[in-house]
Structures are given as structure tokens and as C-alpha cells.
């Protein structure tokens, strides 16, 4: 039987609340869509979606 891995990101003792953000970008080379995933702090999600790398 396979095990399920479940991650919990709880705010403990001064730790920031983290969320997983997924942004869809278009590749300038091929024109295909690329998905960029990153764990960011909850209050910095707007900055993640506004920035283009």
C-alpha cells in the first residue's frame, strides 16, 4: 500500500503562514505555457503574482 504525504503549514510560535502559489506564464521561446510554483508568505502573494521572472 502506498502512503499519502500530507504537509501542514501551521503558524507556530512566530512562524509566518505559508501558502503555495501557482502562476501560469507564457514562454517567449516556444509560446507554450509554463507553471511556476512557489511557497510564499501569505501577506506576499500579491507581490508574487505581480512579478514576472
PDB file of N, CA, C and O in Angstrom:
ATOM      1  N   UNK A   1       0.836  -1.184   0.000  1.00  0.00           N
ATOM      2  CA  UNK A   1       0.000   0.000   0.000  1.00  0.00           C
ATOM      3  C   UNK A   1       0.879   1.245   0.000  1.00  0.00           C
ATOM      4  O   UNK A   1       1.949   1.279   0.608  1.00  0.00           O
ATOM      5  N   UNK A   2       0.405   2.239  -0.683  1.00  0.00           N
ATOM      6  CA  UNK A   2       1.157   3.499  -0.763  1.00  0.00           C
ATOM      7  C   UNK A   2       0.762   4.418   0.385  1.00  0.00           C
ATOM      8  O   UNK A   2      -0.377   4.401   0.850  1.00  0.00           O
ATOM      9  N   UNK A   3       1.719   5.216   0.832  1.00  0.00           N
ATOM     10  CA  UNK A   3       1.462   6.185   1.884  1.00  0.00           C
ATOM     11  C   UNK A   3       1.149   7.534   1.264  1.00  0.00           C
ATOM     12  O   UNK A   3       1.696   7.898   0.223  1.00  0.00           O
ATOM     13  N   UNK A   4       0.277   8.257   1.905  1.00  0.00           N
ATOM     14  CA  UNK A   4       0.000   9.623   1.469  1.00  0.00           C
ATOM     15  C   UNK A   4       0.848  10.566   2.302  1.00  0.00           C
ATOM     16  O   UNK A   4       0.905  10.443   3.525  1.00  0.00           O
ATOM     17  N   UNK A   5       1.498  11.494   1.648  1.00  0.00           N
ATOM     18  CA  UNK A   5       2.286  12.503   2.354  1.00  0.00           C
ATOM     19  C   UNK A   5       1.442  13.763   2.462  1.00  0.00           C
ATOM     20  O   UNK A   5       1.051  14.345   1.450  1.00  0.00           O
ATOM     21  N   UNK A   6       1.168  14.173   3.666  1.00  0.00           N
ATOM     22  CA  UNK A   6       0.355  15.361   3.886  1.00  0.00           C
ATOM     23  C   UNK A   6       1.193  16.367   4.652  1.00  0.00           C
ATOM     24  O   UNK A   6       1.673  16.081   5.749  1.00  0.00           O
ATOM     25  N   UNK A   7       1.364  17.533   4.077  1.00  0.00           N
ATOM     26  CA  UNK A   7       2.149  18.582   4.726  1.00  0.00           C
ATOM     27  C   UNK A   7       1.204  19.615   5.314  1.00  0.00           C
ATOM     28  O   UNK A   7       0.256  20.049   4.658  1.00  0.00           O
ATOM     29  N   UNK A   8       1.464  20.000   6.539  1.00  0.00           N
ATOM     30  CA  UNK A   8       0.672  21.052   7.159  1.00  0.00           C
ATOM     31  C   UNK A   8       1.589  22.220   7.456  1.00  0.00           C
ATOM     32  O   UNK A   8       2.683  22.039   7.989  1.00  0.00           O
ATOM     33  N   UNK A   9       1.153  23.391   7.119  1.00  0.00           N
ATOM     34  CA  UNK A   9       1.929  24.603   7.353  1.00  0.00           C
ATOM     35  C   UNK A   9       1.179  25.420   8.401  1.00  0.00           C
ATOM     36  O   UNK A   9       0.426  26.333   8.064  1.00  0.00           O
ATOM     37  N   UNK A  10       1.383  25.096   9.636  1.00  0.00           N
ATOM     38  CA  UNK A  10       0.705  25.787  10.726  1.00  0.00           C
ATOM     39  C   UNK A  10       1.575  26.917  11.239  1.00  0.00           C
ATOM     40  O   UNK A  10       2.801  26.812  11.281  1.00  0.00           O
ATOM     41  N   UNK A  11       0.923  27.994  11.626  1.00  0.00           N
ATOM     42  CA  UNK A  11       1.661  29.129  12.190  1.00  0.00           C
ATOM     43  C   UNK A  11       1.941  28.831  13.656  1.00  0.00           C
ATOM     44  O   UNK A  11       1.043  28.883  14.496  1.00  0.00           O
ATOM     45  N   UNK A  12       3.193  28.519  13.949  1.00  0.00           N
ATOM     46  CA  UNK A  12       3.586  28.170  15.311  1.00  0.00           C
ATOM     47  C   UNK A  12       4.638  29.148  15.806  1.00  0.00           C
ATOM     48  O   UNK A  12       5.614  29.413  15.104  1.00  0.00           O
ATOM     49  N   UNK A  13       4.460  29.668  16.958  1.00  0.00           N
ATOM     50  CA  UNK A  13       5.466  30.450  17.696  1.00  0.00           C
ATOM     51  C   UNK A  13       6.235  31.430  16.811  1.00  0.00           C
ATOM     52  O   UNK A  13       7.459  31.351  16.711  1.00  0.00           O
ATOM     53  N   UNK A  14       5.535  32.330  16.186  1.00  0.00           N
ATOM     54  CA  UNK A  14       6.188  33.358  15.399  1.00  0.00           C
ATOM     55  C   UNK A  14       6.465  32.987  13.960  1.00  0.00           C
ATOM     56  O   UNK A  14       7.006  33.804  13.215  1.00  0.00           O
ATOM     57  N   UNK A  15       6.112  31.784  13.542  1.00  0.00           N
ATOM     58  CA  UNK A  15       6.323  31.392  12.155  1.00  0.00           C
ATOM     59  C   UNK A  15       5.261  32.047  11.275  1.00  0.00           C
ATOM     60  O   UNK A  15       4.118  32.225  11.695  1.00  0.00           O
ATOM     61  N   UNK A  16       5.641  32.396  10.075  1.00  0.00           N
ATOM     62  CA  UNK A  16       4.709  33.030   9.142  1.00  0.00           C
ATOM     63  C   UNK A  16       3.819  31.965   8.508  1.00  0.00           C
ATOM     64  O   UNK A  16       4.210  30.805   8.372  1.00  0.00           O
ATOM     65  N   UNK A  17       2.632  32.379   8.131  1.00  0.00           N
ATOM     66  CA  UNK A  17       1.706  31.488   7.436  1.00  0.00           C
ATOM     67  C   UNK A  17       2.132  31.392   5.974  1.00  0.00           C
ATOM     68  O   UNK A  17       2.265  32.412   5.299  1.00  0.00           O
ATOM     69  N   UNK A  18       2.347  30.177   5.483  1.00  0.00           N
ATOM     70  CA  UNK A  18       2.826  29.972   4.120  1.00  0.00           C
ATOM     71  C   UNK A  18       1.701  29.429   3.246  1.00  0.00           C
ATOM     72  O   UNK A  18       0.871  28.641   3.698  1.00  0.00           O
ATOM     73  N   UNK A  19       1.688  29.863   1.990  1.00  0.00           N
ATOM     74  CA  UNK A  19       0.725  29.370   1.011  1.00  0.00           C
ATOM     75  C   UNK A  19       1.480  28.994  -0.252  1.00  0.00           C
ATOM     76  O   UNK A  19       2.547  29.540  -0.530  1.00  0.00           O
ATOM     77  N   UNK A  20       0.926  28.062  -1.015  1.00  0.00           N
ATOM     78  CA  UNK A  20       1.539  27.645  -2.268  1.00  0.00           C
ATOM     79  C   UNK A  20       0.860  28.394  -3.402  1.00  0.00           C
ATOM     80  O   UNK A  20      -0.352  28.284  -3.586  1.00  0.00           O
ATOM     81  N   UNK A  21       1.633  29.151  -4.157  1.00  0.00           N
ATOM     82  CA  UNK A  21       1.112  29.938  -5.267  1.00  0.00           C
ATOM     83  C   UNK A  21       1.564  29.309  -6.583  1.00  0.00           C
ATOM     84  O   UNK A  21       2.714  28.892  -6.723  1.00  0.00           O
ATOM     85  N   UNK A  22       0.648  29.249  -7.537  1.00  0.00           N
ATOM     86  CA  UNK A  22       0.949  28.715  -8.856  1.00  0.00           C
ATOM     87  C   UNK A  22       0.570  29.776  -9.881  1.00  0.00           C
ATOM     88  O   UNK A  22      -0.583  30.200  -9.958  1.00  0.00           O
ATOM     89  N   UNK A  23       1.561  30.200 -10.669  1.00  0.00           N
ATOM     90  CA  UNK A  23       1.333  31.231 -11.679  1.00  0.00           C
ATOM     91  C   UNK A  23       1.583  30.629 -13.053  1.00  0.00           C
ATOM     92  O   UNK A  23       2.518  29.849 -13.231  1.00  0.00           O
ATOM     93  N   UNK A  24       0.747  30.987 -14.030  1.00  0.00           N
ATOM     94  CA  UNK A  24       0.891  30.499 -15.390  1.00  0.00           C
ATOM     95  C   UNK A  24       1.530  31.603 -16.231  1.00  0.00           C
ATOM     96  O   UNK A  24       0.985  32.701 -16.339  1.00  0.00           O
ATOM     97  N   UNK A  25       2.685  31.310 -16.826  1.00  0.00           N
ATOM     98  CA  UNK A  25       3.398  32.262 -17.675  1.00  0.00           C
ATOM     99  C   UNK A  25       3.519  31.679 -19.074  1.00  0.00           C
ATOM    100  O   UNK A  25       3.528  30.461 -19.254  1.00  0.00           O
ATOM    101  N   UNK A  26       3.611  32.555 -20.055  1.00  0.00           N
ATOM    102  CA  UNK A  26       3.797  32.117 -21.431  1.00  0.00           C
ATOM    103  C   UNK A  26       5.276  32.203 -21.784  1.00  0.00           C
ATOM    104  O   UNK A  26       5.903  33.241 -21.570  1.00  0.00           O
ATOM    105  N   UNK A  27       5.834  31.136 -22.317  1.00  0.00           N
ATOM    106  CA  UNK A  27       7.243  31.082 -22.688  1.00  0.00           C
ATOM    107  C   UNK A  27       7.477  31.939 -23.927  1.00  0.00           C
ATOM    108  O   UNK A  27       6.775  31.787 -24.927  1.00  0.00           O
ATOM    109  N   UNK A  28       8.464  32.841 -23.869  1.00  0.00           N
ATOM    110  CA  UNK A  28       8.742  33.677 -25.041  1.00  0.00           C
ATOM    111  C   UNK A  28       9.381  32.883 -26.187  1.00  0.00           C
ATOM    112  O   UNK A  28       9.288  33.272 -27.351  1.00  0.00           O
ATOM    113  N   UNK A  29      10.026  31.775 -25.843  1.00  0.00           N
ATOM    114  CA  UNK A  29      10.711  30.971 -26.846  1.00  0.00           C
ATOM    115  C   UNK A  29       9.745  30.128 -27.679  1.00  0.00           C
ATOM    116  O   UNK A  29       9.762  30.179 -28.909  1.00  0.00           O
ATOM    117  N   UNK A  30       8.905  29.352 -26.992  1.00  0.00           N
ATOM    118  CA  UNK A  30       8.043  28.409 -27.698  1.00  0.00           C
ATOM    119  C   UNK A  30       6.586  28.838 -27.758  1.00  0.00           C
ATOM    120  O   UNK A  30       5.837  28.353 -28.606  1.00  0.00           O
ATOM    121  N   UNK A  31       6.173  29.734 -26.879  1.00  0.00           N
ATOM    122  CA  UNK A  31       4.773  30.138 -26.844  1.00  0.00           C
ATOM    123  C   UNK A  31       3.917  29.225 -25.983  1.00  0.00           C
ATOM    124  O   UNK A  31       2.716  29.454 -25.835  1.00  0.00           O
ATOM    125  N   UNK A  32       4.531  28.182 -25.410  1.00  0.00           N
ATOM    126  CA  UNK A  32       3.806  27.261 -24.543  1.00  0.00           C
ATOM    127  C   UNK A  32       3.678  27.874 -23.150  1.00  0.00           C
ATOM    128  O   UNK A  32       4.432  28.775 -22.782  1.00  0.00           O
ATOM    129  N   UNK A  33       2.723  27.376 -22.393  1.00  0.00           N
ATOM    130  CA  UNK A  33       2.522  27.890 -21.044  1.00  0.00           C
ATOM    131  C   UNK A  33       3.381  27.120 -20.048  1.00  0.00           C
ATOM    132  O   UNK A  33       3.527  25.901 -20.144  1.00  0.00           O
ATOM    133  N   UNK A  34       3.948  27.852 -19.088  1.00  0.00           N
ATOM    134  CA  UNK A  34       4.793  27.287 -18.037  1.00  0.00           C
ATOM    135  C   UNK A  34       4.125  27.589 -16.704  1.00  0.00           C
ATOM    136  O   UNK A  34       3.626  28.695 -16.496  1.00  0.00           O
ATOM    137  N   UNK A  35       4.111  26.625 -15.812  1.00  0.00           N
ATOM    138  CA  UNK A  35       3.540  26.819 -14.481  1.00  0.00           C
ATOM    139  C   UNK A  35       4.675  27.017 -13.480  1.00  0.00           C
ATOM    140  O   UNK A  35       5.552  26.165 -13.344  1.00  0.00           O
ATOM    141  N   UNK A  36       4.646  28.154 -12.779  1.00  0.00           N
ATOM    142  CA  UNK A  36       5.656  28.478 -11.776  1.00  0.00           C
ATOM    143  C   UNK A  36       5.034  28.309 -10.405  1.00  0.00           C
ATOM    144  O   UNK A  36       4.057  28.982 -10.076  1.00  0.00           O
ATOM    145  N   UNK A  37       5.597  27.406  -9.595  1.00  0.00           N
ATOM    146  CA  UNK A  37       5.090  27.141  -8.250  1.00  0.00           C
ATOM    147  C   UNK A  37       6.096  27.628  -7.227  1.00  0.00           C
ATOM    148  O   UNK A  37       7.307  27.496  -7.409  1.00  0.00           O
ATOM    149  N   UNK A  38       5.566  28.204  -6.129  1.00  0.00           N
ATOM    150  CA  UNK A  38       6.462  28.679  -5.079  1.00  0.00           C
ATOM    151  C   UNK A  38       5.691  28.797  -3.778  1.00  0.00           C
ATOM    152  O   UNK A  38       4.516  29.167  -3.772  1.00  0.00           O
ATOM    153  N   UNK A  39       6.360  28.480  -2.671  1.00  0.00           N
ATOM    154  CA  UNK A  39       5.798  28.695  -1.342  1.00  0.00           C
ATOM    155  C   UNK A  39       6.169  30.105  -0.906  1.00  0.00           C
ATOM    156  O   UNK A  39       7.349  30.447  -0.833  1.00  0.00           O
ATOM    157  N   UNK A  40       5.159  30.927  -0.615  1.00  0.00           N
ATOM    158  CA  UNK A  40       5.404  32.301  -0.185  1.00  0.00           C
ATOM    159  C   UNK A  40       4.603  32.576   1.074  1.00  0.00           C
ATOM    160  O   UNK A  40       3.670  31.847   1.410  1.00  0.00           O
ATOM    161  N   UNK A  41       4.986  33.643   1.764  1.00  0.00           N
ATOM    162  CA  UNK A  41       4.237  34.046   2.944  1.00  0.00           C
ATOM    163  C   UNK A  41       2.883  34.583   2.504  1.00  0.00           C
ATOM    164  O   UNK A  41       2.756  35.132   1.409  1.00  0.00           O
ATOM    165  N   UNK A  42       1.878  34.426   3.348  1.00  0.00           N
ATOM    166  CA  UNK A  42       0.508  34.778   2.982  1.00  0.00           C
ATOM    167  C   UNK A  42       0.352  36.251   2.630  1.00  0.00           C
ATOM    168  O   UNK A  42      -0.455  36.595   1.766  1.00  0.00           O
ATOM    169  N   UNK A  43       1.107  37.121   3.284  1.00  0.00           N
ATOM    170  CA  UNK A  43       0.961  38.544   3.003  1.00  0.00           C
ATOM    171  C   UNK A  43       1.756  39.001   1.783  1.00  0.00           C
ATOM    172  O   UNK A  43       1.661  40.168   1.405  1.00  0.00           O
ATOM    173  N   UNK A  44       2.531  38.126   1.159  1.00  0.00           N
ATOM    174  CA  UNK A  44       3.326  38.493  -0.016  1.00  0.00           C
ATOM    175  C   UNK A  44       2.835  37.839  -1.302  1.00  0.00           C
ATOM    176  O   UNK A  44       3.576  37.786  -2.283  1.00  0.00           O
ATOM    177  N   UNK A  45       1.611  37.346  -1.315  1.00  0.00           N
ATOM    178  CA  UNK A  45       1.087  36.682  -2.505  1.00  0.00           C
ATOM    179  C   UNK A  45       0.897  37.662  -3.659  1.00  0.00           C
ATOM    180  O   UNK A  45       1.161  37.320  -4.812  1.00  0.00           O
ATOM    181  N   UNK A  46       0.447  38.863  -3.360  1.00  0.00           N
ATOM    182  CA  UNK A  46       0.237  39.852  -4.413  1.00  0.00           C
ATOM    183  C   UNK A  46       1.545  40.187  -5.114  1.00  0.00           C
ATOM    184  O   UNK A  46       1.570  40.350  -6.334  1.00  0.00           O
ATOM    185  N   UNK A  47       2.632  40.291  -4.358  1.00  0.00           N
ATOM    186  CA  UNK A  47       3.941  40.561  -4.947  1.00  0.00           C
ATOM    187  C   UNK A  47       4.388  39.426  -5.864  1.00  0.00           C
ATOM    188  O   UNK A  47       5.006  39.669  -6.900  1.00  0.00           O
ATOM    189  N   UNK A  48       4.076  38.182  -5.483  1.00  0.00           N
ATOM    190  CA  UNK A  48       4.445  37.029  -6.314  1.00  0.00           C
ATOM    191  C   UNK A  48       3.721  37.080  -7.651  1.00  0.00           C
ATOM    192  O   UNK A  48       4.335  36.858  -8.695  1.00  0.00           O
ATOM    193  N   UNK A  49       2.418  37.371  -7.632  1.00  0.00           N
ATOM    194  CA  UNK A  49       1.652  37.364  -8.872  1.00  0.00           C
ATOM    195  C   UNK A  49       1.938  38.606  -9.726  1.00  0.00           C
ATOM    196  O   UNK A  49       1.748  38.559 -10.941  1.00  0.00           O
ATOM    197  N   UNK A  50       2.379  39.694  -9.136  1.00  0.00           N
ATOM    198  CA  UNK A  50       2.702  40.897  -9.893  1.00  0.00           C
ATOM    199  C   UNK A  50       4.071  40.801 -10.572  1.00  0.00           C
ATOM    200  O   UNK A  50       4.297  41.417 -11.614  1.00  0.00           O
ATOM    201  N   UNK A  51       4.981  40.026  -9.978  1.00  0.00           N
ATOM    202  CA  UNK A  51       6.335  39.937 -10.531  1.00  0.00           C
ATOM    203  C   UNK A  51       6.377  38.935 -11.677  1.00  0.00           C
ATOM    204  O   UNK A  51       5.699  37.907 -11.657  1.00  0.00           O
ATOM    205  N   UNK A  52       7.188  39.260 -12.672  1.00  0.00           N
ATOM    206  CA  UNK A  52       7.411  38.352 -13.804  1.00  0.00           C
ATOM    207  C   UNK A  52       8.904  38.083 -13.884  1.00  0.00           C
ATOM    208  O   UNK A  52       9.694  39.015 -14.038  1.00  0.00           O
ATOM    209  N   UNK A  53       9.299  36.824 -13.781  1.00  0.00           N
ATOM    210  CA  UNK A  53      10.730  36.488 -13.855  1.00  0.00           C
ATOM    211  C   UNK A  53      11.057  35.981 -15.220  1.00  0.00           C
ATOM    212  O   UNK A  53      12.208  35.642 -15.493  1.00  0.00           O
TER     213      UNK A  53
END
